[in-house]
Amino acid sequence: MLYSKASPAKLWADLGVQMWDDILSQEGVHQGCTFGSFLACLGLQPILEEVAANMESGFVVAYVDDVKINAPAPVAHAAYMSLRELSRTLLGLEEEPTKGSVIWEGPGDVDVSMFPPTLPGVASRLLVDKHVGVYVGDARPESVAAVKAALQTKLEDKAGLIARLALIDSPQIRIALLRACASARPGFWMRTISPSLTADSTAWCGTRMREALSDAILTPLRAANL
């Protein structure tokens, strides 16, 4: 019943405006469903164990569907290909290379060309990546700038959701969505990323949140109120 494609879950309520159609969950598990995360782990665990057992060095770690392979490039590539094939054969999963990445350190002669060319990081070291949803980089100025830009882009995406809240009449619903949907992930980022990387984005996002909350409760709020 939970995962019926005939009657999919609605991720966004009908706001009565044509441009904001419902967003339906019709494939896979529903967003935010802990049972769905359990199902993902249940399916992937045997595959991860088989991949790791065949590696001559290095290791595989995973959090739900966030899988990391750490090994010399040839070993990592063999494990990566095995993971792709087993996931396709046993689970019907097809990888989207642009969603993954290759991160490598050391001299410039590290050969990572064996990986798909569309996989970020193949051409050069990545400037920014995410581990369990947290943006990471290194001390290079270009990496710092890239992490800041990636975070700002994600917050601007959340700001689009905040702008939709004005279409809802009920202040209680606005505040609930602001707390549960618009602020949870940014709050996680702010707690887990270095303040030196988040300061500008935090100020920008805080202003958007304060404006939305002020509008919902019909009371102007100053920064000191939050």
N, C-alpha and C positions, 0 to 999 in steps of 0.2 A: 504493500500500500504506500509506503514512504517513497518508493522509487518508481512509481507507475509513470510510464511515458504517456499514457492516455490522459492523465491528470497531473501534469508536472507542477512542482512547487513554484510559487511566485516569489521572486527575490525582491521585487519592488512593487509596491501597491499601485493600483490604478489611480492616477491623480486627476483623471478626467480631462487631460489635455493630450491631444493627439500626438504631439511631439515627444511625450514621455510615455511610451508604451511599456507594458509590463515586460520585465526581463524574466524569462522562464528557464528553469533548470531542467533540461531534457536529456542530458547525457551524463553518465557517470554519477558520482555522489553529489549531494547537495552542499553548497558552500556553507561552511561553519558546522557541519554535522560531524560530531565526534565518532559516531558509528561508521561514517564514511572513511575517516582516517584509519580506523581499526581494520576495515576491509582492505584498504590500500596496503597496510603493513602485512596483513595476512597473506596477500597475494605475492608481495615482493620479497618477503623474508627468505623463502627457499631459493629464490633466484640469487639473491645477494650472497647467501651462504655458498652456493655453487661457484659463483664468480670468484669469491675470496679464496676458496679452497684451491683453485687452479692458478693463483698468482704465486710466482716464485719469490716475490718480494713486495713490500708495500702493504696496503690495507684498503678496505672499503668501509665507509661509515655512511649512515643514512638516518634521516629524521623524516618519517612518513615517506613522501615521494621525493625528498631532497637528498640525492645520492652523491657522495663524493668518493672519487677514486684517487688515492695518493700513492704514486709509484713512479719509477723511471719511465720515460715516455713510451718505450716499446711495450713494457709490461702494462702500463696504464691503457695503452691503445688496445691491446689484446683483451683486457678485462672490459673495456668500454664496448668493444664489438660483441663480446659474449653477452654482456648485459642487454644490448640492443636486440640481439637475436632471440635470446630466451624470453624477453619481455614480449616480443612480437609473437613468438610461437605459442607461449603458454598463456599469455594474458590478452593478446590482441592489441597491444600497445604499440603505436608508431611514434618514434622520437621526432621532435621538432628541434633540429640542431641549433637554431638561433636562440632557443631557450636555455641551452647549456653554455659551457665555457671551458676554456683551457687556461689554467694559470700556471706559469712557469717562472722560475727564478734562475739566476746564474748567468753564465756567458751567453753571448748571442748565437752561439752555434748549436744550441739545444734544438734538436730536430722534432718539431711537432707537426710537420707537414702531412703526416700520415692521417691526421684527424680531418674530418670534413671541413672544406674551406669556408663553409658558412658558419662554423662554430666560432663564436667570438674568442679572440685570443690566439688564434692560429697564426695570424700574420705577425703579431707582436704581443708583448706582455699586456695583459688587461690593465686598464686604468681603474676600473671599478668592477666589483662583483658582489653577489649577495650570498651569505651563508646563513641558513635558517632565517631568511628574511631580513638580515641585517647587512647594510652596505659596508663593504670593507675596501681598503686600498692600501697604499704604502705611503712613505714619506715624500715621494717625489712631488713637486709642486703641481705637475699636470694631473697626478692621481688625486691630490687633495681637491683640485678644481673639479675633476670629473665626479667625485663622490658628492660634492656639494650640489652639482648640477643635477645628478640623478635623483637626489633626495628632493630637491626643489620641484622637479618634474612630477614626482609622485604626489607631492603635497598639492600641486596645482590640479592634479587629477581629482584629489579629494575635495578641493575647493569647488569643483563642478557639482559634486553631490550636495555640498553645503548650499550652493545657489538654488538647487531644486527645492530645498525645504520651504522656501517662501511661498510655494504653491499650496502648501498644506495649511488648513485653517486652525487645526488644533495645536495649541502650544505644547501640550503634553507629548504628542506624537513627534513634533519637531525636536524637542529636547531629547526624547528617547533615541531617535535616529541620529541626532548629533553625537550623543554619547556612545552609542553602540556601533554605528557604521562609519561616522566621519572622524572620530577622534581616537579610536582604539589603536589602529595601526600607526598613525603618527606618534601617539604616546609611546608605543613600543620602540619606535625608531629613536625618539628623543632620549629614552632611558638607556639604550644599548649602544649608541654611537657617541663618539667623543664630542663633548660640548663645543670644542673648537670647530667641528665640522657642521654642527647643527644650529649654531647661534643665529645666523641670518634667516634660515628657513623657519626656525622656531618663532622668531618675531613676526615673520610674514604670516605664518599659519595661525598664530595666536590672534592676530588682528582679524582674520576672517572668522575665526570661531567666536570671538568676542562680539563682532557685529551680528552674527547669526543668533547668538544667545540673547543679545540685547533686543533684537527684533522680535524674538519669540516671547519674551516676558514683558515687552513694551517698557523696558527700563534701560536707559543707557548705562553701560558698565565701563568703568575705567580699568586699565591694566592691573591696578592694585587690587581690584575686586576678584581676580581670578588666580 
